[in-house]
Amino acid sequence: MAAVVSNFRCDILIIGAGITGAMMAERLTRQGRDVVVMDREKPCRGSTAASTAMLLWEIDRSLSELSVMIGFERAARCYQASLRAVNELMRLVGERRLPGELRSRQSLYLAREDDSRSLREELEQRVRAGLPGTFLDHRTLLENFGFARAGAILSPGAAEADPVKLASGLLSLALSQGARLVHGDAVAFDSGKASATVGLDSGHEIEARHIVLATGYAMPSIIKPTIHRVASSWAVATTPQPQNLWRDDVLIWESSEDYHYGRTTADGRIIFGGEDDEDLIEPEARDRAIPDKSRRLAAELSALWPRAIVDFDYQWSGTFDTTDDGLPLIGPVPRAPNIYAAYGYGGNGITFSYLASELIAALIEGRSSPLLDDFAIERSSPGHP
Ligand SMILES: Cc1cc2nc3c(=O)[nH]c(=O)nc-3n(C[C@H](O)[C@H](O)[C@H](O)COP(=O)(O)OP(=O)(O)OC[C@H]3O[C@@H](n4cnc5c(N)ncnc54)[C@H](O)[C@@H]3O)c2cc1C
């Protein structure tokens, strides 16, 4: 990755070479655009490397909750777009035979408390929105999957991946389609009518017709989101235990605001995460909490799946920002013409990265979408339902 050693101009500059930047670069070079991707680190070292990479189309806010916040029509179109995004990403990866160990999976949305009625109501809303899924009552869930919860929604259309391999594969494809990858740290931004300029810490400048910010959780100060919350998440991977995995390698997560999430891996491990915390943000403090958070994850995993041997080979933490409505921040940056934001937060970060690549590519081509209102950077907080 060559460092920027002189000022230059390009058509599109993408800042950030994680999974979002890689998807953006692939999409835009496929459209025949001249693309430069810049990162201050090696590619795919940010939150992409920490991701448990469950590619859910179900959003952190249930359709019922989101409908109360923004209305059923809008909530339904966000869910439909999310479902389509996972499907289209699967198709792209299949057609281009990309690495990334992307596998189609069902998801199991488990009742957290003794309350299965809210899940039945959630499924009714989903059916009304044309979304797939089946309700499993306690007995059926226990018999078919072995989870002793009050109920669950079983849905098709999700996927799992190796996030670093997937991002690297997409980036390599973008490079083969003409993108260039450079090393540089963006520290200042300026926008004009016809272009935007980024200043680097080296003192150099890059002028681009369009700049896309795909900087993950390192958000430049020109972005002033109103509904964004900074948090951290912790995850563990057990030792291989193929004999102890749950049926069909379903992706599991819970119907609560601070949910736990889990999946199995091809080499027979269980990956389990959660214990999100808005008070432990600094990387050192976050990492110091790993032993304690891992103990809590072990207790939650044992309670949920008593067959699991809770010996961990890997334990890690990462930034896991969220928004009040569970939707991403995608679209034009207010007051900064020609600069776009691609921030897919929460448990669907990667699904939203794909949507960002579609929506911003369309914007650059002069097309819009009602989803850009739903994902607007400075949308007002809908409040909790
Ligand atoms: C523990 C954990 C579990 C998760 N699980 C899931 C999950 O199961 N499913 C899911 O969909 N999502 C999940 N996520 C969220 C998901 O990982 C993120 O949404 C996704 O990785 C974001 O990718 P990104 O490319 O936008 O950001 P990043 O991967 O963080 O990449 C941003 C890049 O921008 C670069 N950069 C930043 N600032 C600058 C600058 N000023 N100049 C130049 N370069 C810069 C960084 O160096 C970095 O390489 C999880 C996250 C965590 C932490």
The ligand as an SDF file (V2000), in Angstrom:
LIG
                    3D

 53 58  0  0  0  0  0  0  0  0999 V2000
  -17.5990   -7.6740   18.5580 C   0  0  0  0  0  0  0  0  0  0  0  0
  -18.3320   -7.2210   17.3070 C   0  0  0  0  0  0  0  0  0  0  0  0
  -19.2590   -8.0670   16.7330 C   0  0  0  0  0  0  0  0  0  0  0  0
  -19.9380   -7.6580   15.5830 C   0  0  0  0  0  0  0  0  0  0  0  0
  -20.7890   -8.5400   15.0060 N   0  0  0  0  0  0  0  0  0  0  0  0
  -21.4240   -8.2240   13.8700 C   0  0  0  0  0  0  0  0  0  0  0  0
  -22.2360   -9.1750   13.2260 C   0  0  0  0  0  0  0  0  0  0  0  0
  -22.3830  -10.3110   13.6840 O   0  0  0  0  0  0  0  0  0  0  0  0
  -22.8320   -8.8190   12.0570 N   0  0  0  0  0  0  0  0  0  0  0  0
  -22.6650   -7.5660   11.5090 C   0  0  0  0  0  0  0  0  0  0  0  0
  -23.2300   -7.2850   10.4400 O   0  0  0  0  0  0  0  0  0  0  0  0
  -21.9070   -6.6300   12.1110 N   0  0  0  0  0  0  0  0  0  0  0  0
  -21.2730   -6.9320   13.2760 C   0  0  0  0  0  0  0  0  0  0  0  0
  -20.4650   -6.0240   13.8680 N   0  0  0  0  0  0  0  0  0  0  0  0
  -20.3710   -4.7010   13.2580 C   0  0  0  0  0  0  0  0  0  0  0  0
  -19.4780   -4.7630   12.0320 C   0  0  0  0  0  0  0  0  0  0  0  0
  -18.2970   -5.4360   12.3610 O   0  0  0  0  0  0  0  0  0  0  0  0
  -19.1720   -3.3610   11.5400 C   0  0  0  0  0  0  0  0  0  0  0  0
  -20.3870   -2.7330   11.1850 O   0  0  0  0  0  0  0  0  0  0  0  0
  -18.2890   -3.3820   10.3000 C   0  0  0  0  0  0  0  0  0  0  0  0
  -17.1270   -4.1220   10.5210 O   0  0  0  0  0  0  0  0  0  0  0  0
  -17.9100   -1.9520    9.9320 C   0  0  0  0  0  0  0  0  0  0  0  0
  -17.0100   -2.0200    8.8470 O   0  0  0  0  0  0  0  0  0  0  0  0
  -16.3660   -0.6860    8.2990 P   0  0  0  0  0  0  0  0  0  0  0  0
  -15.6070   -1.0550    7.0800 O   0  0  0  0  0  0  0  0  0  0  0  0
  -17.4300    0.3300    8.1620 O   0  0  0  0  0  0  0  0  0  0  0  0
  -15.4130   -0.1800    9.4710 O   0  0  0  0  0  0  0  0  0  0  0  0
  -13.9460   -0.6750    9.8670 P   0  0  0  0  0  0  0  0  0  0  0  0
  -13.7700   -2.1300    9.6260 O   0  0  0  0  0  0  0  0  0  0  0  0
  -13.6970   -0.1800   11.2370 O   0  0  0  0  0  0  0  0  0  0  0  0
  -13.0220    0.0620    8.8200 O   0  0  0  0  0  0  0  0  0  0  0  0
  -12.8220    1.4600    8.8420 C   0  0  0  0  0  0  0  0  0  0  0  0
  -11.4620    1.7470    8.2570 C   0  0  0  0  0  0  0  0  0  0  0  0
  -11.3050    3.1590    8.1620 O   0  0  0  0  0  0  0  0  0  0  0  0
   -9.9860    3.4890    8.4950 C   0  0  0  0  0  0  0  0  0  0  0  0
   -9.9790    4.8870    8.9280 N   0  0  0  0  0  0  0  0  0  0  0  0
  -10.6680    5.4310    9.9730 C   0  0  0  0  0  0  0  0  0  0  0  0
  -10.4260    6.7450   10.0440 N   0  0  0  0  0  0  0  0  0  0  0  0
   -9.5730    7.0340    9.0360 C   0  0  0  0  0  0  0  0  0  0  0  0
   -8.9670    8.2550    8.5960 C   0  0  0  0  0  0  0  0  0  0  0  0
   -9.1830    9.4120    9.2150 N   0  0  0  0  0  0  0  0  0  0  0  0
   -8.1410    8.2020    7.5170 N   0  0  0  0  0  0  0  0  0  0  0  0
   -7.9090    7.0270    6.8800 C   0  0  0  0  0  0  0  0  0  0  0  0
   -8.4490    5.8550    7.2640 N   0  0  0  0  0  0  0  0  0  0  0  0
   -9.2840    5.8640    8.3170 C   0  0  0  0  0  0  0  0  0  0  0  0
   -9.6200    2.5180    9.6120 C   0  0  0  0  0  0  0  0  0  0  0  0
   -8.2230    2.3790    9.7180 O   0  0  0  0  0  0  0  0  0  0  0  0
  -10.3200    1.2390    9.1480 C   0  0  0  0  0  0  0  0  0  0  0  0
   -9.4760    0.4060    8.3810 O   0  0  0  0  0  0  0  0  0  0  0  0
  -19.7320   -6.3800   15.0100 C   0  0  0  0  0  0  0  0  0  0  0  0
  -18.7910   -5.5360   15.5850 C   0  0  0  0  0  0  0  0  0  0  0  0
  -18.0980   -5.9500   16.7280 C   0  0  0  0  0  0  0  0  0  0  0  0
  -17.0740   -5.0270   17.3010 C   0  0  0  0  0  0  0  0  0  0  0  0
  1  2  1  0
  2  3  1  0
  2 52  2  0
  3  4  2  0
  4  5  1  0
  4 50  1  0
  5  6  2  0
  6  7  1  0
  6 13  1  0
  7  8  2  0
  7  9  1  0
  9 10  1  0
 10 11  2  0
 10 12  1  0
 12 13  2  0
 13 14  1  0
 14 15  1  0
 14 50  1  0
 15 16  1  0
 16 17  1  0
 16 18  1  0
 18 19  1  0
 18 20  1  0
 20 21  1  0
 20 22  1  0
 22 23  1  0
 23 24  1  0
 24 25  2  0
 24 26  1  0
 24 27  1  0
 27 28  1  0
 28 29  2  0
 28 30  1  0
 28 31  1  0
 31 32  1  0
 32 33  1  0
 33 34  1  0
 33 48  1  0
 34 35  1  0
 35 36  1  0
 35 46  1  0
 36 37  1  0
 36 45  1  0
 37 38  2  0
 38 39  1  0
 39 40  1  0
 39 45  2  0
 40 41  1  0
 40 42  2  0
 42 43  1  0
 43 44  2  0
 44 45  1  0
 46 47  1  0
 46 48  1  0
 48 49  1  0
 50 51  2  0
 51 52  1  0
 52 53  1  0
M  END
$$$$
